[in-house]
Amino acid sequence: MGLNLDSVVRGDVRRYLTDVYLYAEKLPAHQSVVASKLQSINIITAMLSARLIDVVAAQSGSRIFTEHELQVNEIKLAATVQRHIDELLKLDLPKDQVAKIRKVNTKFSFVKKSLINYDDITPYFLVHRNIMTIGDLLKGTSQAIAGS
């Protein structure tokens, strides 16, 4: 039961993340375009990272995903993150916020392939660490925008 409990919990989390993603897809855009893009980048990168670590922990590759969970398209999500980053970089934001978004872009570019391809050998600690740093950078950027 002990080892099975681990897979049961991961399965529940996987279903929950899929449900959150599908629910968020139906919500109207946030009022602030910049805040909405920052929030989207943060949520998507965290979800992709969690899915990657889940797949690795299962030792079965992407075969662990149910039909419901396969509704999440990692390639589409990564493209959405990249599009949001590119759009934010084109806006007339303060220099310090642009610098943070550029750092997010660099870190996301470094981990993107690992987040969408579960068959490659991946330094999972580096992926997780970069995703955590992206979250920290976005948190600081969104707080600065909220204060403006």
Order of alpha helices (4+ residues) and beta strands (2+ residues): alpha-alpha-alpha-alpha-alpha
